[in-house]
Every structure is written in structure tokens, then in C-alpha cells.
Amino acid sequence: MGETWGSLGSTLATLMFVFAMFKQHIPRQAWYFLEKHCHKLVSLFNPYLEITFYEFSINNFLRNKAYSEIQSYLSGREETSLHASRFKADVIKDSRRIALSMEDYEEVSDEYKGVRVWWVLGKKVPRTPVVSFYPGSYDERDYTLTFHKRYRELITGDYVNQVLEEGKAIAVTNRQRKLYKNVPSRAWYENTWSHVYFEHPATFDTLAMASKKKEAIKKDLIKFTEGKEYYAKIGKAWNRGYLLFGPPGTGKSTMIAAMANCLNYDVYDLELTSVENNNELRSLLVDISSKSIIVIEDIYCSLDLSGKRKENEEEEEVKEEKNSVKNVGQRRKKKSNVTLSGLLNCIDGLWSTCGGERIIVFTTNHVDKLDPALIRRGRMDKHIEMPYCCFEAFKVLAKNYLEIESHELFHEIGSLLGETYITPADVAENLMPKSDEDDAGTCLKNLIEALKAAKEKAKKNAGEEAELKAEEANGSIAKGNASN
């Protein structure tokens, strides 16, 4: 037996050597001619057909939806997974169970109306790097479907359509929401998005806001998700922009979490300061999937998109030159070259059509300082002011934190809220019990004290401001009299 295997190995090695030498000395055109006719000859005797579904489109600009749907279909069918021996595991929604998918080079079989078909997951590493909008696509994967040629119409028609439809439905059912962040890429094949599972518990029911306003926002979101045909009819990309503005602590981030939980969307937290230029920004946005919320928080602080940007850049360059002696070899360029026009083009320009069913959310504490072109209707379609805490919002917080819907101190709190500016975050902090001895009454009294203190502080600030204005007015009058 040992001699047999030895001679077989020697024979194979010889054949491979001869084949390599033969291929090396045959002209390329002749080799292509031989290969083409060899395939034709083999196909005459091979009764099976193959269809290949690649993970990425030919130009590597967009992900192939069919590939993802086939992956979901095969992962969701236990009878097809029984034939495989190696799997990849991923967590399904709510982390209660896992989904098994085929490992590379595995084969599973399936049956449709009595016809047997086979699926194989292939992978190959490109010999030379290919520039792609998907930095993680270093390995080229594909699913190959094999079936008998006599069932060509049945398989390419009904069966493939059923696989894609069932795969899409399974993907929606098992969807585990994720929170993404963009990271600076050091090489073209490295991912520029990293993620964790999104498990924020906020909902519209727990959001401290007037009920009518919450219902209006929910209806707007649901109408958007059902508007695919409408957006196509009016000739507009299936995207919608929301501008959340208001003082710090009014719940802008919580609103985003509630939106994601309401729609079951992923969240992409886009940090513009870590994006090198407009081209990288486009690459990031193309790689965002549908059913997603793209968030740019504190847009005013993320990038200086006003007309003074050039002046600010010149000042920064002067500072860097002064500090260059101390930091030679250690300084790293951190300035982003993303422009306002580049950002606007990604929001509602030609590149905004590369993907649908996506919501773009800007948050800011200084809406009056933003460029009007950035927040006009059509880009930020809905402007939502996140106000200070009102009495209705307070009742939501009282129910969340103290599990009460009424109390004898509610009337006094309502009166103070009508006279005082306080954020929902400050109200929540006072309502949260600090020890086991703190009951609802204690927490409400703490809130009353905080409201009274805020009211007195506001009066003091108003008095000081009035005195300052009076002094300025008197100074102006005295200056005018002196000039006369």
C-alpha cells in the first residue's frame, strides 16, 4: 500500500510539472483556444449546469443582494445544513440562539419539487489587489448552484425566486441590530466600519416628550418605511433626513435609539473628523446597508462647515508649525478634508441613490449656526426641536423611574416646570432613587428643590443681565453727551 501511494504521488507530481511546462511554453492565445474548446468538449458529456452568485458585483461597487439572501436561506433550512460538516456561527436576534452558515468550500444539497440541487460556497484570494469600495472584500466568495440541465427552466425560474424571497424573509426575522462606527483605514483591504450589537432599551413609550409630538414622529417614520413606490414615483432617493436640535440633555441621542428600536434599523454613527476626504466619505456611505439610520451627532462641532473654515485652517497650520520642533516624527495629520459640497452630495446628490431605505439624522445644540444649505428642506426633511422638560414629559419620567402616574406633589411640580427651564436629563437624575430608603415622595421632593434652585438661578442671571444692559445703555448715553 505504501509503495502504491508513493508511485501515485510521484505520477501526480510529474503530471503537474509537465502541465506547468506545457502551459509556460504555449502561446497565450493558443492556450485560450485550447481551454475554450476543452470546456465545450466537457460540456457535451456533462449533464449538469452551474450558476454562480458572487458576493460583490463585477465592478465591486455594490454588494450582491442575491448572495446575502442565499446565505440567509441556506442558514435557515435545517435540512440543507444536515449535509455540511463545518459551519460558521452568528448570534440571532436577542442573543437567544445562533444561526449556522456554511464554511468555505462546504457543499449542501436541497430539493425542490423532487429535483435535487447542490450549493457550494467557494472562496478565492485575488492574485493582485483590486481597488474596491468594500475594504473588507479581500477574499472573493461566491455560491455555486448545480443542477441537471433538463430542469433548467424550473430551477432558474421558480426555485431561484423562492430561495431569494425566503432568504429575504429569514434575514428580516433573524435581524440582529448593530451599532456601527467608522474607523480610519490603514490599508485598502481593512474594514472601515466596526460594530457592536445594538441593545439600547429606549422606546417612544419611555421617551420624555409630549405624546402628540411622539405620535407625529412615529407616523412619519412608518410612512417612510412604506414609501418605496412613492419615492420611486416622484423620482427621489428613498432617504429621509431628520434634524434634532435643542440644548444638551434634552434627549437627542435617546430619540435616535427610539427611532432605531421602532423601525428595527441598524445605526451607523459617522464621525466626520476621522474621515480623510470626500472620496473616503463616499466609500463609507456606499458600504451602509438599507434599513439603517446614519447619525452625525453635534454636526456643528464635527466639522467647521461655515465660511470661516479656511481662516480656521490657516490658524491651525500656524500653530502646527510652531509646535513642529517639539513633535518631529510624532505628529500625525488629523485634519479632515471633507467639504460642505462633498457632504451635501452624499446626503441628497447623485451618491445618495447608492442604497435605499436609509434615514440620516443630524443633531446639534446650535441650529442657528449651521449653514442654511445643510439643513434646508429636502436634505433635512423634518426638523424636530428637543425642548426643555414639560409637565407631560415629566409624567413619563415619573412612570419610568418611580412607577407612579399620580401624586399629591404633581401639581406643585407642574407649576414649577411652567416657570423653569430644566432638561429631561436633570429631571431624571433627581427622580432616580439613590438608596433603598428613597421612596417616590423623597425623589419628588428632591426634584422640587432642584426646580426651585434653578428658578432662583434664572432670576439671578436675568437680574445680572439687566444690570449689564443698563450699564451699557448709560455708558452709551454718557458717551453721546460727551461727544456733543
KELO-82823 format. One record per residue (C-alpha): x, y, z; residue in three letters. Coordinates in nm, 4 decimals. Each point is the difference from the previous one (the first is absolute). Example, Ala and Ser with C-alpha at 12.3 -4.5 7.8 and 13.67 -1.06 7.14 Angstrom:
<nodes>
NODE       xx       yy       zz residu
NODE   1.2300  -0.4500   0.7800    ala
NODE   0.1370   0.3440  -0.0660    ser
</nodes>
This chain:
<nodes>
NODE       xx       yy       zz residu
NODE   0.0000   0.0000   0.0000    met
NODE   0.2853   0.2372   0.0842    gly
NODE   0.1665  -0.0686  -0.3335    glu
NODE  -0.3296   0.0604  -0.1841    thr
NODE  -0.0546   0.3384   0.1631    trp
NODE   0.3620   0.0922  -0.0620    gly
NODE  -0.0204  -0.0763  -0.3713    ser
NODE  -0.3336   0.1856  -0.0247    leu
NODE   0.1514   0.3091   0.1620    gly
NODE   0.2993  -0.0154  -0.2300    ser
NODE  -0.2264  -0.0313  -0.3054    thr
NODE  -0.2115   0.2997   0.1040    leu
NODE   0.3086   0.2105   0.0624    ala
NODE   0.1322  -0.0906  -0.3444    thr
NODE  -0.3303   0.0867  -0.1675    leu
NODE  -0.0144   0.3354   0.1785    met
NODE   0.3555   0.0795  -0.1071    phe
NODE  -0.0730  -0.0926  -0.3608    val
NODE  -0.3223   0.2029   0.0061    phe
NODE   0.1823   0.3075   0.1382    ala
NODE   0.2729  -0.0262  -0.2642    met
NODE  -0.2580  -0.0542  -0.2736    phe
NODE  -0.2004   0.3053   0.1076    lys
NODE   0.3132   0.2142   0.0281    gln
NODE   0.1200  -0.0701  -0.3551    his
NODE  -0.3354   0.0108  -0.1772    ile
NODE  -0.0979   0.3480  -0.1299    pro
NODE  -0.2767   0.1697   0.1997    arg
NODE  -0.2420   0.0178  -0.2926    gln
NODE   0.0506  -0.3686  -0.0759    ala
NODE  -0.0538  -0.0870   0.3655    trp
NODE  -0.3288   0.1941   0.0091    tyr
NODE  -0.1087  -0.1774  -0.3189    phe
NODE   0.0720  -0.3423   0.1478    leu
NODE  -0.1677   0.0868   0.3296    glu
NODE  -0.3134   0.1290  -0.1766    lys
NODE  -0.0446  -0.3126  -0.2103    his
NODE   0.0805  -0.2279   0.2932    cys
NODE  -0.2870   0.1569   0.1926    his
NODE  -0.2303  -0.0551  -0.2969    lys
NODE   0.1098  -0.3609  -0.0249    leu
NODE  -0.0569  -0.0632   0.3694    val
NODE  -0.3424   0.1678  -0.0110    ser
NODE  -0.1139  -0.2493  -0.2659    leu
NODE   0.0408  -0.2839   0.2497    phe
NODE  -0.0893   0.1923   0.3181    asn
NODE  -0.3775  -0.0053   0.0655    pro
NODE   0.0188   0.2640   0.2761    tyr
NODE  -0.0162   0.3794  -0.0098    leu
NODE   0.1517   0.2495   0.2434    glu
NODE  -0.1088   0.3514   0.1023    ile
NODE   0.2383   0.2135   0.2053    thr
NODE  -0.1198   0.2781   0.2337    phe
NODE   0.2902   0.2266   0.0951    tyr
NODE   0.0162   0.1871   0.3302    glu
NODE   0.0799   0.3251  -0.1800    phe
NODE  -0.1009   0.1395  -0.3344    ser
NODE   0.2492  -0.0099  -0.2837    ile
NODE   0.1165   0.3568   0.0601    asn
NODE   0.0145  -0.0530   0.3798    asn
NODE  -0.2111   0.3116   0.0571    phe
NODE  -0.3021  -0.1683   0.1589    leu
NODE  -0.0650  -0.3119   0.2001    arg
NODE  -0.1985  -0.2690  -0.1773    asn
NODE  -0.3356  -0.0264   0.1763    lys
NODE  -0.0575  -0.3466  -0.1476    ala
NODE   0.3127  -0.1311   0.1762    tyr
NODE  -0.1223   0.1209   0.3412    ser
NODE  -0.3495  -0.1409  -0.0566    glu
NODE   0.1381  -0.3383  -0.1044    ile
NODE   0.2182  -0.0022   0.3118    gln
NODE  -0.3047   0.0690   0.2192    ser
NODE  -0.2037  -0.2665  -0.1811    tyr
NODE   0.2610  -0.2718   0.0470    leu
NODE   0.0581   0.1008   0.3624    ser
NODE  -0.3710  -0.0196   0.0778    gly
NODE  -0.0624  -0.3485  -0.1431    arg
NODE   0.0990  -0.2790   0.2369    glu
NODE  -0.0429  -0.2684  -0.2653    glu
NODE   0.2608   0.1634  -0.2235    thr
NODE   0.2433   0.0478   0.2896    ser
NODE  -0.0081  -0.3688   0.0911    leu
NODE   0.2299  -0.0811  -0.2931    his
NODE   0.2750   0.2436   0.1021    ala
NODE   0.2702  -0.0791   0.2562    ser
NODE   0.1545   0.3441   0.0629    arg
NODE  -0.1969   0.3127   0.0921    phe
NODE   0.0358   0.3646   0.0901    lys
NODE  -0.2130   0.1163   0.2930    ala
NODE  -0.1609   0.3390   0.0571    asp
NODE  -0.2361   0.1325   0.2667    val
NODE  -0.3653   0.0349  -0.0901    ile
NODE  -0.2259   0.2764   0.1255    lys
NODE  -0.0104   0.0444   0.3800    asp
NODE   0.3009  -0.2353   0.0381    ser
NODE  -0.2276  -0.2928   0.0828    arg
NODE   0.1351  -0.2374  -0.2644    arg
NODE   0.2556  -0.0164  -0.2775    ile
NODE  -0.0229  -0.0312  -0.3765    ala
NODE   0.2258  -0.2465  -0.1796    leu
NODE   0.1295   0.0759  -0.3478    ser
NODE   0.2270  -0.1945  -0.2326    met
NODE   0.3738   0.0207   0.0384    glu
NODE   0.2148   0.0590  -0.3089    asp
NODE   0.0073  -0.2842  -0.2551    tyr
NODE  -0.2902  -0.1819   0.1667    glu
NODE  -0.2782  -0.1578  -0.2090    glu
NODE  -0.3648  -0.0511   0.0935    val
NODE  -0.2884  -0.1416  -0.1994    ser
NODE  -0.3571   0.1190  -0.0319    asp
NODE  -0.3132  -0.1345  -0.1644    glu
NODE  -0.2747   0.1838  -0.1883    tyr
NODE  -0.3017  -0.1828  -0.1443    lys
NODE   0.1937  -0.3254  -0.0034    gly
NODE   0.3067   0.1515  -0.1684    val
NODE   0.3334  -0.0212   0.1818    arg
NODE   0.2371   0.2984  -0.0113    val
NODE   0.3345   0.0720   0.1660    trp
NODE   0.1440   0.3196   0.1501    trp
NODE   0.3744   0.0564   0.0468    val
NODE   0.1591   0.2986   0.1773    leu
NODE   0.3216   0.0861  -0.1805    gly
NODE   0.2788   0.2420   0.0853    lys
NODE   0.3082   0.1245  -0.1760    lys
NODE   0.2638   0.2589   0.0817    val
NODE   0.0726   0.2383  -0.2899    pro
NODE   0.3557  -0.0144  -0.1269    arg
NODE   0.0229   0.3782  -0.0228    thr
NODE  -0.1788   0.2549   0.2238    pro
NODE  -0.3148   0.1407  -0.1561    val
NODE  -0.1173   0.3459   0.1010    val
NODE  -0.3447  -0.0362   0.1514    ser
NODE  -0.2525   0.2093   0.1875    phe
NODE  -0.0162  -0.2923   0.2437    tyr
NODE   0.3324  -0.0095   0.1866    pro
NODE  -0.0979  -0.3280   0.1666    gly
NODE  -0.0435  -0.1796  -0.3325    ser
NODE   0.3541  -0.1353  -0.0245    tyr
NODE  -0.1269  -0.3567  -0.0486    asp
NODE  -0.2372  -0.0603  -0.2896    glu
NODE  -0.2835  -0.2328   0.1029    arg
NODE  -0.2855  -0.1423  -0.2020    asp
NODE  -0.2809  -0.2566   0.0135    tyr
NODE  -0.0148  -0.2485  -0.2872    thr
NODE  -0.3306  -0.1722  -0.0767    leu
NODE   0.0253  -0.3327  -0.1871    thr
NODE  -0.2969  -0.1840  -0.1547    phe
NODE  -0.0894  -0.2283  -0.2915    his
NODE  -0.0427   0.1826  -0.3288    lys
NODE  -0.3421  -0.1544  -0.0672    arg
NODE  -0.1425   0.2074   0.2891    tyr
NODE   0.1494   0.3272  -0.1170    arg
NODE  -0.3247   0.2007  -0.0242    glu
NODE  -0.1339  -0.1291   0.3325    leu
NODE   0.3162   0.0748   0.1962    ile
NODE   0.0962   0.3323  -0.1588    thr
NODE  -0.3566   0.1244   0.0289    gly
NODE  -0.2165  -0.1253   0.2865    asp
NODE   0.2701  -0.1457   0.2246    tyr
NODE   0.2422   0.2940  -0.0064    val
NODE  -0.2846   0.2474   0.0567    asn
NODE  -0.1230  -0.2028   0.2979    gln
NODE   0.3508  -0.0146   0.1462    val
NODE   0.0413   0.3787  -0.0251    leu
NODE  -0.3443   0.0731   0.1479    glu
NODE   0.0393  -0.2438   0.2913    glu
NODE   0.3543   0.1204   0.0649    gly
NODE  -0.1165   0.3609   0.0191    lys
NODE  -0.2789  -0.0933   0.2431    ala
NODE   0.2373  -0.2028   0.2196    ile
NODE   0.2497   0.2864   0.0093    ala
NODE  -0.2702   0.2400   0.1210    val
NODE  -0.1196  -0.2440   0.2676    thr
NODE   0.3489  -0.0759   0.1330    asn
NODE   0.1269   0.3545  -0.0360    arg
NODE   0.2332   0.0906   0.2871    gln
NODE   0.0279   0.3771   0.0099    arg
NODE   0.3506   0.1410   0.0112    lys
NODE   0.1658   0.3257   0.0957    leu
NODE   0.2798   0.0906  -0.2399    tyr
NODE   0.2814   0.2514   0.0247    lys
NODE   0.2457   0.1021  -0.2678    asn
NODE   0.3683  -0.0563   0.0675    val
NODE   0.2942   0.1458  -0.1957    pro
NODE   0.1202  -0.2562  -0.2537    ser
NODE   0.3715  -0.0716  -0.0238    arg
NODE  -0.0212  -0.2251  -0.3062    ala
NODE  -0.2492  -0.0475  -0.2798    trp
NODE  -0.0998  -0.3524   0.1115    tyr
NODE  -0.0835   0.0974   0.3605    glu
NODE  -0.3566   0.0639   0.1083    asn
NODE  -0.0915   0.3632   0.0599    thr
NODE  -0.3116  -0.0902   0.2028    trp
NODE   0.0144  -0.1893   0.3287    ser
NODE  -0.3065  -0.0911   0.2013    his
NODE  -0.1492  -0.1226   0.3243    val
NODE  -0.3497  -0.1311   0.0518    tyr
NODE  -0.2512   0.2772   0.0563    phe
NODE  -0.1808  -0.0604   0.3295    glu
NODE  -0.1175   0.3465   0.1016    his
NODE  -0.3343  -0.0407   0.1846    pro
NODE  -0.1513   0.3405  -0.0882    ala
NODE  -0.3427   0.0020  -0.1665    thr
NODE  -0.2533   0.2679  -0.0834    phe
NODE  -0.2011  -0.1145   0.3025    asp
NODE   0.2886   0.0849   0.2342    thr
NODE   0.1037   0.3175  -0.1858    leu
NODE  -0.0600   0.3165   0.2046    ala
NODE  -0.1993   0.2063  -0.2479    met
NODE  -0.3551   0.1171  -0.0597    ala
NODE  -0.2133  -0.2905  -0.1259    ser
NODE  -0.1374   0.1832  -0.3054    lys
NODE   0.3485   0.0841  -0.1188    lys
NODE   0.1191  -0.3581   0.0505    lys
NODE  -0.2949  -0.1399  -0.1942    glu
NODE   0.0630   0.2418  -0.2867    ala
NODE   0.3645  -0.1127  -0.0219    ile
NODE  -0.0947  -0.3689   0.0113    lys
NODE  -0.2558   0.0432  -0.2778    lys
NODE   0.2572   0.1827  -0.2112    asp
NODE   0.2528  -0.2815   0.0479    leu
NODE  -0.2477  -0.2753  -0.0848    ile
NODE  -0.1213   0.1884  -0.3067    lys
NODE   0.3607   0.0220  -0.1178    phe
NODE   0.0563  -0.3763   0.0315    thr
NODE  -0.3100  -0.0644  -0.2131    glu
NODE   0.0892   0.2583  -0.2634    gly
NODE   0.2266  -0.1912  -0.2401    lys
NODE  -0.2383   0.0267  -0.2942    glu
NODE  -0.0873   0.3608   0.0847    tyr
NODE   0.3639   0.1102   0.0039    tyr
NODE   0.0580  -0.1772  -0.3314    ala
NODE  -0.3059   0.1718  -0.1489    lys
NODE   0.1158   0.3497   0.0952    ile
NODE   0.3563  -0.0730  -0.1141    gly
NODE   0.1715   0.0376   0.3361    lys
NODE   0.2466  -0.2228   0.1848    ala
NODE  -0.1661  -0.2043   0.2746    trp
NODE   0.1680   0.1956   0.2787    asn
NODE  -0.1332   0.2416   0.2599    arg
NODE   0.1824   0.2558   0.2113    gly
NODE  -0.0743   0.0962   0.3596    tyr
NODE   0.1513   0.2943   0.1854    leu
NODE  -0.0098  -0.0294   0.3793    leu
NODE   0.0872   0.3231   0.1747    phe
NODE  -0.0217   0.1274   0.3541    gly
NODE   0.2053   0.0593   0.3162    pro
NODE   0.2218  -0.2782   0.1375    pro
NODE  -0.1912  -0.2556   0.2065    gly
NODE  -0.3288   0.0252  -0.1885    thr
NODE   0.0159  -0.3570  -0.1335    gly
NODE   0.1356   0.0214  -0.3549    lys
NODE   0.2004  -0.3231   0.0261    ser
NODE  -0.2909  -0.1722   0.1736    thr
NODE  -0.2266   0.1057  -0.2858    met
NODE   0.2356  -0.1679  -0.2483    ile
NODE  -0.0047  -0.3226   0.2038    ala
NODE  -0.3807   0.0103   0.0139    ala
NODE  -0.0142   0.0460  -0.3785    met
NODE   0.2310  -0.2985  -0.0544    ala
NODE  -0.2024  -0.2218   0.2342    asn
NODE  -0.3271   0.1109  -0.1583    cys
NODE   0.1132  -0.0845  -0.3546    leu
NODE   0.2420  -0.2840   0.0850    asn
NODE   0.2780   0.1859  -0.1859    tyr
NODE   0.3762  -0.0128   0.0412    asp
NODE   0.1777   0.3155   0.1184    val
NODE   0.3121   0.1373  -0.1700    tyr
NODE   0.1745   0.2589   0.2166    asp
NODE   0.2021   0.2030  -0.2510    leu
NODE   0.2873   0.1980   0.1513    glu
NODE   0.0925   0.2545  -0.2672    leu
NODE   0.3228   0.1109   0.1669    thr
NODE   0.1532  -0.3429  -0.0660    ser
NODE  -0.0948   0.0040  -0.3704    val
NODE   0.2979   0.1069  -0.2070    glu
NODE  -0.1738   0.1429  -0.3086    asn
NODE  -0.3148  -0.0007  -0.2130    asn
NODE   0.1009  -0.3186  -0.1804    asn
NODE   0.0280  -0.1914   0.3271    glu
NODE  -0.3358   0.1416   0.1087    leu
NODE  -0.1620  -0.1325  -0.3176    arg
NODE   0.1582  -0.3415   0.0572    ser
NODE  -0.1386  -0.0107   0.3531    leu
NODE  -0.3518   0.0931  -0.1063    leu
NODE  -0.0069  -0.2501  -0.2878    val
NODE   0.0878  -0.2753   0.2490    asp
NODE  -0.3029   0.0785   0.2201    ile
NODE  -0.2817  -0.2508  -0.0329    ser
NODE  -0.3678   0.0758  -0.0398    ser
NODE  -0.2263   0.0207   0.3065    lys
NODE   0.2543   0.2216   0.1729    ser
NODE   0.0204   0.3289   0.1874    ile
NODE   0.3084   0.2081  -0.0800    ile
NODE   0.0789   0.2275   0.2932    val
NODE   0.2274   0.3033   0.0047    ile
NODE  -0.0145   0.1339   0.3533    glu
NODE   0.0976   0.3563   0.0874    asp
NODE   0.0281   0.0909  -0.3670    ile
NODE   0.1128   0.3517   0.0889    tyr
NODE   0.2972  -0.1385   0.1965    cys
NODE   0.0785  -0.2935  -0.2300    ser
NODE   0.1282   0.2201  -0.2807    leu
NODE   0.0250   0.3732  -0.0543    asp
NODE  -0.2339   0.0222  -0.2986    leu
NODE  -0.0454   0.3751   0.0149    ser
NODE   0.1658   0.2696  -0.2061    gly
NODE   0.2719   0.0506   0.2626    lys
NODE   0.1426  -0.3449  -0.0541    arg
NODE   0.2904   0.1203  -0.2165    lys
NODE   0.1047   0.2543   0.2632    glu
NODE  -0.0127  -0.2633   0.2724    asn
NODE   0.2115  -0.2393  -0.2070    glu
NODE   0.2651   0.2695  -0.0516    glu
NODE   0.0123   0.0668   0.3750    glu
NODE   0.0412  -0.3734   0.0694    glu
NODE   0.2849  -0.0222  -0.2517    glu
NODE   0.1827   0.2855   0.1772    val
NODE  -0.0404  -0.1766   0.3361    lys
NODE   0.1274  -0.3264  -0.1446    glu
NODE   0.3068   0.1709  -0.1430    glu
NODE   0.0804   0.1485   0.3425    lys
NODE  -0.0261  -0.3397   0.1679    asn
NODE   0.1780  -0.1945  -0.2740    ser
NODE   0.3421   0.0221   0.1676    val
NODE  -0.1223  -0.1800   0.3105    lys
NODE  -0.2032  -0.2626  -0.1813    asn
NODE   0.2197  -0.0964  -0.2958    val
NODE  -0.0760  -0.3594  -0.1020    gly
NODE  -0.2890  -0.0238   0.2434    gln
NODE  -0.2551   0.2342  -0.1522    arg
NODE  -0.2807  -0.1634  -0.1955    arg
NODE  -0.2238   0.1837  -0.2404    lys
NODE  -0.3496  -0.0043   0.1444    lys
NODE  -0.1689   0.2734  -0.2010    lys
NODE  -0.2938  -0.1124  -0.2115    ser
NODE  -0.0352   0.1284  -0.3550    asn
NODE  -0.3705  -0.0754  -0.0292    val
NODE  -0.1738   0.2998  -0.1579    thr
NODE  -0.3530   0.1300   0.0309    leu
NODE  -0.0689  -0.0739  -0.3668    ser
NODE   0.1310  -0.3549   0.0435    gly
NODE  -0.2248  -0.0599   0.2984    leu
NODE  -0.3035   0.1452  -0.1784    leu
NODE   0.0616  -0.2164  -0.3061    asn
NODE   0.0018  -0.3100   0.2193    cys
NODE  -0.3217   0.1055   0.1747    ile
NODE  -0.2199   0.0793  -0.2990    asp
NODE   0.2252   0.0059  -0.3081    gly
NODE   0.0790  -0.2735  -0.2498    leu
NODE   0.1726  -0.2165   0.2602    trp
NODE  -0.3061   0.0012   0.2258    ser
NODE  -0.1665  -0.2461  -0.2403    thr
NODE   0.2561  -0.2728   0.0793    cys
NODE  -0.2249  -0.1712   0.2516    gly
NODE  -0.3572   0.0493   0.1155    gly
NODE  -0.2184  -0.0006   0.3104    glu
NODE   0.2516   0.2024   0.1970    arg
NODE  -0.0628   0.2783   0.2507    ile
NODE   0.2568   0.2748   0.0558    ile
NODE  -0.0038   0.1740   0.3389    val
NODE   0.1907   0.3132   0.0934    phe
NODE   0.0103   0.1182   0.3606    thr
NODE   0.1154   0.3403   0.1189    thr
NODE  -0.0181   0.2349   0.2961    asn
NODE   0.0431   0.3062  -0.2241    his
NODE  -0.2440  -0.0214  -0.2901    val
NODE   0.0343   0.3723  -0.0702    asp
NODE   0.3715  -0.0417  -0.0758    lys
NODE  -0.0415  -0.2662  -0.2705    leu
NODE   0.0247   0.0810  -0.3691    asp
NODE  -0.3556   0.0403  -0.1390    pro
NODE   0.0933  -0.2185  -0.2988    ala
NODE   0.0693  -0.2886   0.2363    leu
NODE  -0.3362  -0.0039   0.1766    ile
NODE  -0.2404   0.1201  -0.2680    arg
NODE  -0.3112  -0.2037  -0.0753    arg
NODE   0.0818  -0.2812  -0.2355    gly
NODE   0.3192  -0.0786   0.1878    arg
NODE  -0.1207   0.0157   0.3569    met
NODE  -0.3654  -0.0651  -0.0790    asp
NODE  -0.1284   0.0122   0.3564    lys
NODE   0.1275   0.2389   0.2668    his
NODE  -0.0691  -0.1233   0.3533    ile
NODE   0.0612   0.2293   0.2926    glu
NODE   0.0936  -0.1827   0.3186    met
NODE  -0.1375   0.2403   0.2626    pro
NODE   0.0455   0.0423   0.3724    tyr
NODE  -0.2040  -0.2262   0.2218    cys
NODE  -0.3726   0.0675   0.0075    cys
NODE  -0.2561  -0.1445   0.2408    phe
NODE  -0.1067  -0.2746  -0.2409    glu
NODE   0.3606  -0.1066  -0.0500    ala
NODE   0.0486   0.0029   0.3777    phe
NODE  -0.2907  -0.2438   0.0434    lys
NODE   0.1681  -0.2392  -0.2424    val
NODE   0.3214   0.0181   0.2025    leu
NODE  -0.1881  -0.0471   0.3278    ala
NODE  -0.1579  -0.3140  -0.1394    lys
NODE   0.3376  -0.1271  -0.1269    asn
NODE   0.2021   0.0689   0.3145    tyr
NODE  -0.2559  -0.0181   0.2829    leu
NODE  -0.2793  -0.2092  -0.1556    glu
NODE  -0.2637   0.2566   0.0990    ile
NODE  -0.2542   0.1835  -0.2130    glu
NODE  -0.1270   0.2482   0.2591    ser
NODE   0.1076   0.1530   0.3318    his
NODE  -0.1008   0.2887   0.2232    glu
NODE   0.3229   0.1830  -0.0925    leu
NODE  -0.0722  -0.0108  -0.3742    phe
NODE  -0.1932   0.3295   0.0090    his
NODE   0.2900   0.1915   0.1556    glu
NODE   0.2468  -0.1561  -0.2412    ile
NODE  -0.2212   0.0937  -0.2941    gly
NODE  -0.0098   0.3640   0.1113    ser
NODE   0.3783   0.0128   0.0412    leu
NODE   0.0603  -0.1617  -0.3397    leu
NODE  -0.2112   0.2707  -0.1606    gly
NODE   0.2305   0.2659   0.1477    glu
NODE   0.3398  -0.1756  -0.0264    thr
NODE   0.2230  -0.1264  -0.2787    tyr
NODE   0.1354  -0.3436   0.0924    ile
NODE   0.1044  -0.2855  -0.2227    thr
NODE  -0.1503  -0.3510   0.0135    pro
NODE   0.3460  -0.1306   0.0949    ala
NODE   0.0052   0.2199   0.3125    asp
NODE  -0.3547  -0.1042   0.0902    val
NODE   0.0880  -0.3674  -0.0425    ala
NODE   0.3070   0.0367   0.2216    glu
NODE  -0.2120   0.1403   0.2833    asn
NODE  -0.2684  -0.2652  -0.0417    leu
NODE   0.2444  -0.2902   0.0165    met
NODE   0.0091  -0.1543   0.3503    pro
NODE   0.3458   0.0236   0.1539    lys
NODE  -0.0563  -0.2668   0.2656    ser
NODE  -0.2534  -0.2619   0.1067    asp
NODE  -0.1481   0.2470   0.2513    glu
NODE  -0.0955   0.2518  -0.2716    asp
NODE  -0.3681  -0.0304  -0.0833    asp
NODE  -0.2024   0.1875  -0.2617    ala
NODE  -0.0746   0.2894   0.2358    gly
NODE   0.3688   0.0507   0.0805    thr
NODE   0.0978   0.0055  -0.3662    cys
NODE  -0.2786   0.2445  -0.0887    leu
NODE   0.1067   0.2316   0.2833    lys
NODE   0.3576  -0.0121  -0.1316    asn
NODE  -0.1326   0.1057  -0.3384    leu
NODE  -0.1974   0.2869   0.1526    ile
NODE   0.3136   0.1282   0.1729    glu
NODE   0.1932  -0.0225  -0.3263    ala
NODE  -0.2738   0.1894  -0.1841    leu
NODE  -0.0047   0.2739   0.2620    lys
NODE   0.3782   0.0309  -0.0157    ala
NODE  -0.0122   0.0230  -0.3794    ala
NODE  -0.2713   0.2643   0.0220    lys
NODE   0.2042   0.2128   0.2418    glu
NODE   0.3090  -0.0373  -0.2161    lys
NODE  -0.1941   0.1096  -0.3073    ala
NODE  -0.1290   0.3075   0.1872    lys
NODE   0.3505   0.0885   0.1125    lys
NODE   0.1400  -0.0376  -0.3517    asn
NODE  -0.2840   0.2093  -0.1412    ala
NODE   0.0662   0.2750   0.2566    gly
NODE   0.3715   0.0044  -0.0756    glu
NODE  -0.0717   0.0141  -0.3705    glu
NODE  -0.2421   0.2895   0.0480    ala
NODE   0.2574   0.1909   0.2066    glu
NODE   0.2641  -0.0577  -0.2665    leu
NODE  -0.2310   0.1293  -0.2711    lys
NODE  -0.0859   0.3048   0.2099    ala
NODE   0.3681   0.0767   0.0531    glu
NODE   0.0658  -0.0332  -0.3711    glu
NODE  -0.2929   0.2293  -0.0772    ala
NODE   0.1170   0.2595   0.2522    asn
NODE   0.3503  -0.0188  -0.1416    gly
NODE  -0.1306   0.0599  -0.3495    ser
NODE  -0.2041   0.3019   0.1175    ile
NODE   0.2979   0.1467   0.1875    ala
NODE   0.2210  -0.0501  -0.3043    lys
NODE  -0.2577   0.1724  -0.2201    gly
NODE  -0.0274   0.2974   0.2375    asn
NODE   0.3781   0.0332   0.0125    ala
NODE   0.0261   0.0053  -0.3767    ser
NODE  -0.2642   0.2720  -0.0148    asn
</nodes>
